[in-house]
Amino acid sequence: MRKRRRKNTIIWSIIVIVILIAGWFSFGPGIGSKSNDKTVVVGVVGLSKQDQAIWKSIEKTAKEKYGVTIELKNFSDYNQPNKALKSGDIDLNSFQHYAFLNAWNKSNGGGVVPIGKTYIAPIRLYSRKYHKLSELPEGATIAIPNDATNESRALFVLKNAGLIKLRKGKSLVTVADITSNPQNFKIKEVGAEQTGRVLNSVDASVVNNSYAGPAGLTDKQTIYIEPINKDSAEWINIICAKKGNQNKQIYQDVVKAYQTAETKKLTKKYYGNSQLAAWDVKLK
């Protein structure tokens, strides 16, 4: 009987030890050691095959050079990544330009800050009726996106094309800020997703790159390309962090893994001149 009890005691002791060891490996290292976790979750939006190829290269550099594992979380729309970043569901995001970030922070009490530049994607003025700017007739109808940031950007495109003049000293403008329109162009505001679709019923339209492809727009319909100049600064895309985390070395390592000659090479390969590396671009 005593031997049986002793045997049972040994068995239960072994079970307890196993449970304690399992508990330690499951929970122990995680307590107070999150700072040692070298995985960074980056929020993106509408990840294309081209974007996947570029990020695959960035992930490889981050792992091999900095020991950082990058995990991408793909969101379905632009309203989600900043909320997820601010709440701590992700570590960084990479999907927006300065203008979008500034507008979002203003509407949501701040909390998201840029930590590194990625690329800029010049948008274009398209037409199915005309082949160059000089052919646009007086009183021509030009469609532009109606949301704040994209409307402003489209108006700066028209300004840089020499078609209109805008009130000086403002980075975010509306049609009310047009100070000169010598050819009496009619500016038609439509949803950004409609700018490509209405092209058959207007003379020209400023269309964001994300909607130009689905609308079947190519170089053939392009009559003007947004220049890269001082007006372009707010349209540079960026990697962002939650305020207070912007100086963390692990996040700065992700930026450095992104800003490489290889990323430039792949961006050129997959996007040509429609998307340009922007971290060292000179704005004149």
C-alpha positions as CSV (number, residue, x, y, z in Angstrom):
1,M,0.0,0.0,0.0
2,R,2.8,2.4,1.0
3,K,4.6,1.6,-2.3
4,R,1.5,2.3,-4.3
5,R,1.0,5.7,-2.4
6,R,4.6,6.5,-3.0
7,K,4.3,5.7,-6.7
8,N,1.2,7.8,-7.0
9,T,3.0,10.7,-5.2
10,I,5.9,10.5,-7.7
11,I,3.5,10.4,-10.7
12,W,1.5,13.4,-9.4
13,S,4.8,15.3,-8.7
14,I,5.9,14.6,-12.3
15,I,2.6,15.9,-13.6
16,V,2.8,19.1,-11.6
17,I,6.4,19.7,-12.8
18,V,5.3,19.2,-16.4
19,I,2.4,21.6,-16.0
20,L,4.7,24.2,-14.4
21,I,7.2,23.9,-17.2
22,A,4.5,24.1,-19.8
23,G,3.0,27.1,-18.1
24,W,6.4,28.8,-18.0
25,F,7.0,28.4,-21.7
26,S,3.5,29.4,-22.6
27,F,3.3,32.5,-20.3
28,G,6.5,33.1,-18.5
29,P,8.7,34.5,-21.3
30,G,5.8,36.8,-22.5
31,I,5.6,38.5,-19.2
32,G,7.6,41.7,-19.2
33,S,9.6,40.6,-22.3
34,K,7.5,42.1,-25.1
35,S,10.4,44.5,-25.7
36,N,12.4,41.5,-26.9
37,D,9.8,40.6,-29.5
38,K,11.3,41.5,-32.9
39,T,8.2,41.1,-34.9
40,V,6.6,44.2,-36.4
41,V,3.0,44.2,-37.8
42,V,2.6,46.7,-40.6
43,G,-0.9,47.7,-41.8
44,V,-1.4,48.2,-45.5
45,V,-4.4,48.6,-47.8
46,G,-5.4,46.8,-51.0
47,L,-2.1,44.9,-51.3
48,S,-1.5,44.2,-55.0
49,K,0.8,41.5,-56.4
50,Q,3.4,44.2,-57.2
51,D,3.2,45.5,-53.7
52,Q,3.6,42.0,-52.3
53,A,6.8,41.5,-54.4
54,I,8.2,44.8,-53.1
55,W,7.4,44.0,-49.5
56,K,8.8,40.5,-49.8
57,S,12.2,42.1,-50.6
58,I,11.8,44.6,-47.7
59,E,10.9,41.7,-45.3
60,K,14.0,39.8,-46.4
61,T,16.2,42.9,-45.7
62,A,14.6,43.5,-42.4
63,K,15.2,39.9,-41.3
64,E,18.7,39.5,-42.6
65,K,20.2,42.9,-41.7
66,Y,18.2,43.9,-38.6
67,G,16.8,40.6,-37.2
68,V,13.3,42.0,-37.6
69,T,10.3,40.0,-38.8
70,I,7.7,42.0,-40.7
71,E,4.1,40.8,-40.8
72,L,1.7,42.5,-43.1
73,K,-2.0,43.1,-42.2
74,N,-4.0,44.0,-45.3
75,F,-7.0,46.2,-44.7
76,S,-9.9,46.7,-47.1
77,D,-10.3,50.4,-46.8
78,Y,-8.4,53.6,-45.8
79,N,-10.5,54.2,-42.6
80,Q,-9.1,51.2,-40.7
81,P,-5.3,51.3,-40.5
82,N,-4.9,54.5,-38.4
83,K,-7.5,53.4,-36.0
84,A,-5.8,50.0,-35.6
85,L,-2.4,51.8,-35.1
86,K,-3.8,54.1,-32.5
87,S,-5.5,51.3,-30.6
88,G,-2.3,49.1,-30.7
89,D,-3.7,46.4,-32.9
90,I,-0.8,47.0,-35.3
91,D,2.7,48.5,-34.8
92,L,3.1,50.5,-38.0
93,N,1.1,51.3,-41.1
94,S,2.1,52.2,-44.7
95,F,-0.7,53.3,-46.9
96,Q,-1.2,57.1,-46.7
97,H,0.4,60.4,-47.7
98,Y,1.0,63.4,-45.5
99,A,-2.3,65.1,-46.5
100,F,-4.4,62.1,-45.6
101,L,-2.6,61.8,-42.3
102,N,-3.0,65.4,-41.4
103,A,-6.7,65.4,-42.2
104,W,-7.2,62.1,-40.2
105,N,-5.3,63.4,-37.2
106,K,-7.4,66.6,-37.3
107,S,-10.6,64.7,-37.3
108,N,-9.5,62.0,-34.8
109,G,-7.6,63.8,-32.1
110,G,-4.2,63.0,-33.4
111,G,-2.1,60.1,-32.2
112,V,-0.4,59.0,-35.5
113,V,3.0,60.3,-36.7
114,P,5.1,59.8,-39.8
115,I,8.5,58.1,-39.3
116,G,9.7,57.6,-42.9
117,K,9.0,58.4,-46.5
118,T,8.2,55.6,-49.0
119,Y,7.0,56.7,-52.5
120,I,5.0,59.2,-54.4
121,A,2.5,58.3,-57.2
122,P,1.9,61.2,-59.6
123,I,-1.7,61.4,-60.7
124,R,-2.8,62.4,-64.2
125,L,-5.3,64.4,-66.2
126,Y,-7.0,62.1,-68.7
127,S,-9.1,62.8,-71.7
128,R,-10.8,60.5,-74.3
129,K,-11.6,63.5,-76.6
130,Y,-8.3,65.4,-76.7
131,H,-4.7,64.5,-77.0
132,K,-3.0,67.5,-75.3
133,L,-3.8,70.3,-72.9
134,S,-3.8,73.0,-75.6
135,E,-6.7,71.2,-77.3
136,L,-9.1,71.7,-74.4
137,P,-11.7,74.2,-75.5
138,E,-13.0,77.2,-73.6
139,G,-15.7,76.2,-71.2
140,A,-14.5,72.5,-71.1
141,T,-15.8,70.4,-68.3
142,I,-13.1,68.9,-66.1
143,A,-14.0,66.3,-63.4
144,I,-12.1,66.2,-60.1
145,P,-12.6,64.1,-56.9
146,N,-14.9,65.6,-54.3
147,D,-13.2,64.5,-51.1
148,A,-11.0,67.1,-49.3
149,T,-7.5,65.8,-49.9
150,N,-8.0,64.5,-53.4
151,E,-9.9,67.6,-54.5
152,S,-7.1,69.8,-53.3
153,R,-4.5,67.6,-55.1
154,A,-6.5,67.6,-58.3
155,L,-6.7,71.4,-58.2
156,F,-3.0,71.7,-57.8
157,V,-2.6,69.5,-60.8
158,L,-4.7,71.9,-62.9
159,K,-2.8,74.8,-61.4
160,N,0.6,73.3,-62.3
161,A,-0.8,72.5,-65.8
162,G,-1.4,76.3,-66.2
163,L,-5.1,76.0,-66.5
164,I,-6.1,77.8,-63.3
165,K,-4.6,79.8,-60.5
166,L,-5.1,79.2,-56.8
167,R,-5.1,81.3,-53.6
168,K,-1.6,81.4,-52.3
169,G,-0.6,80.2,-48.8
170,K,-3.0,77.3,-48.6
171,S,-2.0,73.6,-48.7
172,L,-5.5,72.3,-48.8
173,V,-7.7,74.1,-51.3
174,T,-11.2,73.8,-52.8
175,V,-12.9,75.2,-55.9
176,A,-13.6,78.3,-53.9
177,D,-9.8,79.0,-53.9
178,I,-9.6,79.3,-57.6
179,T,-8.6,82.9,-58.3
180,S,-8.2,82.8,-62.0
181,N,-9.9,80.6,-64.6
182,P,-9.3,82.4,-67.9
183,Q,-10.7,79.7,-70.1
184,N,-13.9,79.4,-68.0
185,F,-13.4,75.7,-67.4
186,K,-16.3,74.0,-65.6
187,I,-15.0,72.1,-62.6
188,K,-17.2,69.1,-61.9
189,E,-16.8,67.5,-58.5
190,V,-17.6,63.7,-58.3
191,G,-16.7,60.8,-56.1
192,A,-13.0,59.7,-56.5
193,E,-14.2,56.3,-57.7
194,Q,-16.3,58.0,-60.4
195,T,-13.6,60.2,-62.0
196,G,-12.6,57.5,-64.4
197,R,-16.1,56.4,-65.2
198,V,-17.4,59.8,-66.1
199,L,-14.6,60.4,-68.7
200,N,-17.0,59.8,-71.6
201,S,-19.3,62.5,-70.5
202,V,-16.7,65.2,-69.7
203,D,-13.8,66.7,-71.6
204,A,-11.1,65.7,-69.1
205,S,-10.8,64.2,-65.6
206,V,-8.2,64.0,-62.9
207,V,-8.1,60.4,-61.8
208,N,-6.2,58.8,-58.9
209,N,-3.9,55.9,-59.8
210,S,-6.0,53.4,-57.9
211,Y,-9.0,54.1,-60.1
212,A,-7.2,54.8,-63.4
213,G,-6.4,51.1,-64.0
214,P,-9.9,49.7,-63.5
215,A,-11.2,52.5,-65.8
216,G,-8.8,51.3,-68.5
217,L,-6.8,54.5,-68.6
218,T,-3.3,54.4,-69.9
219,D,-0.6,56.7,-71.3
220,K,-2.8,57.0,-74.4
221,Q,-5.5,59.0,-72.6
222,T,-3.0,61.0,-70.5
223,I,-2.8,64.7,-71.4
224,Y,-0.9,65.8,-68.2
225,I,1.1,64.2,-65.4
226,E,1.4,65.7,-62.0
227,P,4.9,67.2,-61.6
228,I,7.2,66.5,-58.7
229,N,7.8,69.9,-57.2
230,K,7.2,71.8,-53.9
231,D,3.4,71.3,-54.3
232,S,4.1,67.5,-54.1
233,A,5.4,67.4,-50.5
234,E,2.0,66.5,-48.9
235,W,1.4,63.7,-51.4
236,I,4.5,61.7,-50.4
237,N,3.5,58.4,-48.9
238,I,4.8,57.5,-45.5
239,I,5.3,54.8,-42.8
240,C,3.6,55.8,-39.6
241,A,3.8,54.9,-35.9
242,K,1.7,55.6,-32.9
243,K,2.7,58.8,-31.2
244,G,5.3,58.0,-28.6
245,N,6.7,55.0,-30.4
246,Q,8.2,56.9,-33.4
247,N,11.8,56.7,-32.0
248,K,11.8,52.9,-31.3
249,Q,14.9,51.4,-32.9
250,I,12.9,48.4,-34.2
251,Y,10.6,50.7,-36.1
252,Q,13.4,52.8,-37.5
253,D,14.9,49.5,-38.7
254,V,11.8,48.8,-40.7
255,V,12.1,52.2,-42.4
256,K,15.8,51.5,-43.2
257,A,14.8,48.1,-44.6
258,Y,12.3,49.9,-46.9
259,Q,14.5,52.8,-48.0
260,T,17.0,50.8,-50.1
261,A,18.3,50.7,-53.6
262,E,16.6,47.4,-54.1
263,T,13.2,48.9,-53.2
264,K,13.9,51.6,-55.7
265,K,14.8,49.0,-58.4
266,L,11.6,47.0,-57.7
267,T,9.4,50.0,-57.7
268,K,10.7,51.0,-61.1
269,K,10.3,47.5,-62.3
270,Y,6.7,47.1,-61.3
271,Y,5.4,50.7,-61.6
272,G,7.6,52.5,-64.1
273,N,7.1,56.2,-63.8
274,S,3.7,55.9,-62.1
275,Q,5.3,55.4,-58.7
276,L,8.6,56.9,-57.6
277,A,10.8,56.3,-54.5
278,A,10.4,59.5,-52.4
279,W,12.8,59.3,-49.4
280,D,15.5,61.2,-51.2
281,V,13.5,63.0,-53.9
282,K,14.4,66.7,-54.3
283,L,11.3,69.0,-54.4
284,K,12.0,72.3,-56.3
